[in-house]
């Protein structure tokens, strides 16, 4: 494993530090485990493969990812974002196709904080007339 391209992906509270190594066998390792083992759901595996399938680079890179924070779905989306950024660092010409698919933009939606004097972020306590 020699030269690599780096990308940081984020979603909600998850952060994925991604390295792609050129000329690999197509292995994707997440936190030291194969990604099929770390993300057992087929939908999450599909999310991770999205940028690779879109740019027709599946099997051309070995990918190592350290992901931390959040839940399993947020982590999968952070990994996708990280792979997208690393691919753009590898070849800037891939950006237009990734951008068109909406993979370049970081999904900034986070959980809204609970406000004091209320039941939740927006939910109020029920009003009682009597």
C-alpha positions in Angstrom: 0.0 0.0 0.0 1.7 3.1 -1.2 0.2 6.3 -2.5 -3.4 7.1 -1.4 -6.0 9.7 -1.9 -7.8 11.0 1.2 -11.4 12.2 1.7 -13.4 13.0 4.9 -17.1 12.2 4.7 -19.7 13.5 7.2 -23.4 12.9 7.9 -25.3 13.8 11.1 -22.7 13.0 13.9 -20.8 10.4 11.8 -17.3 11.1 10.4 -15.6 8.8 7.9 -11.9 9.1 7.2 -11.4 7.5 3.8 -8.3 6.5 1.9 -8.4 5.0 -1.6 -5.3 3.1 -2.8 -4.8 3.0 -6.6 -4.4 -0.4 -8.4 -6.1 -2.5 -5.7 -8.3 -5.5 -5.9 -11.5 -3.7 -5.0 -11.5 -4.5 -1.3 -13.4 -2.1 1.0 -12.4 -2.3 4.6 -14.4 -0.4 7.3 -12.9 -0.3 10.8 -10.8 -3.3 10.0 -13.7 -5.5 8.7 -15.0 -6.1 5.2 -17.8 -3.6 4.4 -20.3 -6.4 3.8 -19.7 -7.6 7.4 -19.8 -4.1 8.9 -22.9 -3.0 7.0 -25.0 -6.2 6.8 -28.0 -4.5 5.1 -28.0 -4.6 1.3 -29.3 -1.0 1.0 -26.4 0.3 3.1 -23.9 -1.7 0.9 -25.6 -0.2 -2.2 -25.2 3.3 -0.7 -21.4 2.7 -0.2 -20.9 1.4 -3.7 -22.9 4.3 -5.4 -19.9 6.7 -6.2 -17.8 3.7 -7.4 -20.5 2.4 -9.7 -21.3 5.9 -11.0 -17.7 6.6 -12.0 -17.1 3.0 -13.2 -14.2 2.6 -10.8 -15.5 -0.5 -8.9 -12.6 -2.9 -8.4 -9.9 -0.4 -9.3 -9.1 0.8 -5.7 -8.5 -0.7 -2.3 -10.4 1.4 0.2 -9.7 1.7 3.9 -12.2 3.6 6.0 -12.3 4.6 9.7 -15.8 5.6 10.6 -17.0 6.9 14.0 -20.1 8.3 15.6 -23.8 8.2 14.9 -25.8 5.2 13.8 -25.4 2.6 11.0 -27.3 4.5 8.3 -25.5 7.8 9.1 -22.2 6.0 9.0 -23.0 4.5 5.6 -23.8 7.9 4.2 -20.7 9.4 5.7 -18.6 6.6 4.1 -20.3 7.4 0.7 -19.4 11.1 1.1 -15.8 10.2 2.0 -15.4 7.9 -1.0 -16.8 10.6 -3.2 -14.3 13.2 -1.9 -11.4 10.8 -2.2 -12.4 10.0 -5.9 -12.5 13.8 -6.6 -9.0 14.2 -5.2 -7.8 11.3 -7.4 -9.4 12.7 -10.5 -11.1 16.1 -10.6 -12.8 15.1 -13.9 -15.1 12.8 -12.0 -16.7 15.7 -10.1 -19.5 16.7 -12.7 -21.0 13.2 -12.7 -20.8 12.9 -8.9 -22.2 16.4 -8.5 -25.1 15.6 -10.8 -26.0 12.5 -8.7 -26.0 14.7 -5.6 -23.1 12.9 -3.9 -20.7 15.9 -3.5 -22.9 18.0 -1.3 -22.7 17.1 2.4 -26.2 16.4 3.9 -26.2 19.0 6.6 -29.4 17.9 8.3 -28.9 17.1 12.0 -31.1 16.4 14.9 -32.6 19.6 16.4 -31.9 20.2 20.0 -34.7 19.9 22.7 -35.7 23.3 24.0 -36.3 24.1 27.6 -39.9 24.2 28.9 -40.9 21.9 26.0 -41.3 18.1 25.5 -39.0 18.0 22.5 -37.4 20.2 19.8 -40.8 21.5 18.7 -43.4 19.5 20.6 -45.0 21.5 23.4 -46.7 20.2 26.5 -50.4 19.7 26.1 -52.5 22.7 27.1 -55.2 22.0 29.7 -58.0 24.5 30.1 -59.2 23.1 33.4 
